[in-house]
Amino acid sequence: MPTPTPTTTPAPPPPPPPPVIDWEHAPVTPGDWVWSNAGGRSVATFANGLLQLRCEREQGAVVMTRRGNATAQVPMTVSTSAMTRTVTATSTTGGLAVSLTARDPLLDAMAFSRGHFAVEVPGVAPVYAPSWPEVSRVIEDCR
């Protein structure tokens, strides 16, 4: 009489990966924009310093800083309803910073983005910041 061979049950398939949420449909990062005049500079701070826009009028630039750190320069991708652009951020004591000329079209795209814009840096959670008047205030104060 033949010896029965055991049958193996195949492993269940892995669960499907979580759906990728397009930045435009992602919920806004919790927090508020707060405008201030810090040392004569127009500054908008989001979510207690998670993201900051600061006018450096003498240089004709708006510095955007995202909390985080890196050992070298890193790509920072800014997505708005009008454009997406990757800029190079440098590690500073305040986080990862990029300097944009005050008339850079990316700043206008951030100010006028439909509802919110995204700031993404590898290794840290993306920031989905609302396009509130504080953003425009810093940009206009620099022009």
C-alpha positions in Angstrom: 0.0 0.0 0.0 1.4 3.4 -0.9 2.4 5.8 1.8 0.2 8.9 1.7 2.2 12.1 1.3 1.1 15.1 3.3 -0.2 18.0 1.4 1.1 21.5 2.3 -1.2 24.4 2.5 0.2 27.4 0.7 0.8 30.5 2.8 -1.8 33.2 2.5 -0.9 36.0 0.2 0.6 39.0 1.9 -1.7 41.9 2.6 -1.9 44.5 0.0 0.3 47.6 0.5 -1.4 50.6 2.0 -2.7 52.9 -0.8 -0.4 55.7 -1.8 -2.1 59.0 -1.1 -1.4 61.8 -3.5 -0.2 64.9 -1.7 -3.2 66.9 -2.9 -5.6 64.5 -1.1 -3.5 64.0 2.0 -4.8 65.6 5.2 -3.2 68.8 6.2 -0.5 68.4 8.8 -1.9 69.5 12.2 -0.8 73.0 13.2 -1.3 76.6 12.5 0.7 79.3 10.8 1.9 82.2 13.1 3.4 85.4 11.7 5.9 87.4 13.7 8.5 90.1 13.3 11.6 88.5 14.8 14.6 90.7 14.9 13.2 92.9 12.1 12.5 89.9 9.9 9.1 88.8 8.7 8.7 85.2 9.8 5.9 82.7 9.4 6.1 79.5 11.5 3.9 76.5 11.0 3.2 73.8 13.6 5.5 75.1 16.3 8.5 75.2 14.0 8.0 72.2 11.8 8.2 74.5 8.8 9.3 78.2 8.7 9.5 80.9 6.1 11.7 83.8 6.9 12.4 87.0 4.9 16.1 87.9 4.6 15.5 91.3 3.0 19.1 92.3 2.8 19.8 89.2 0.6 16.4 89.5 -1.2 15.6 86.0 -0.2 13.0 83.9 1.6 14.6 81.1 3.6 12.4 78.0 4.1 13.4 75.7 6.9 11.9 72.3 7.6 12.7 70.7 11.0 15.0 67.8 10.6 18.7 67.1 10.2 21.1 65.6 7.7 24.8 65.2 7.3 24.9 66.6 3.8 22.8 68.5 1.4 19.4 66.8 0.7 16.7 67.2 -1.9 13.6 69.0 -0.7 10.6 68.6 -3.0 7.9 71.3 -2.8 4.6 70.4 -4.5 1.9 73.0 -5.1 -1.3 72.9 -7.3 0.7 74.8 -10.0 4.1 73.2 -9.9 6.5 70.7 -8.3 10.1 71.5 -7.8 13.0 69.9 -6.1 15.6 72.2 -4.5 18.7 71.4 -2.5 18.4 71.9 1.3 21.4 72.4 3.6 21.5 71.3 7.2 21.5 74.2 9.6 21.1 74.6 13.4 17.4 75.2 12.8 16.8 72.3 10.4 17.0 71.8 6.7 17.0 75.1 4.9 16.8 76.4 1.4 17.1 80.0 0.3 14.9 81.2 -2.6 15.1 84.6 -4.3 12.1 86.7 -3.2 10.7 86.7 -6.7 11.0 82.9 -7.2 7.8 81.6 -8.9 7.8 78.7 -6.4 7.0 81.1 -3.6 4.0 82.4 -5.5 2.9 78.8 -6.2 3.1 78.1 -2.5 1.1 81.2 -1.6 -1.6 80.5 -4.1 -1.7 76.7 -4.0 -5.3 75.3 -3.7 -5.7 74.7 0.0 -2.2 73.5 0.8 1.2 72.6 -0.4 3.7 69.8 0.4 7.3 69.8 1.5 9.0 66.5 1.3 12.5 65.5 2.4 13.8 61.9 2.4 13.8 60.3 5.8 11.2 62.5 7.5 7.5 62.7 7.3 6.1 65.1 4.6 4.6 68.4 5.7 1.3 69.3 4.2 1.0 73.0 5.1 -2.1 75.1 4.4 -1.7 78.1 2.1 -2.7 80.7 4.7 -2.1 84.5 4.5 1.0 84.2 6.7 2.8 82.6 3.8 2.0 85.5 1.5 2.8 88.0 4.1 6.4 86.9 4.4 6.8 86.7 0.6 5.4 90.2 0.1 7.4 91.6 2.9 10.6 90.5 1.1 9.7 92.1 -2.2 
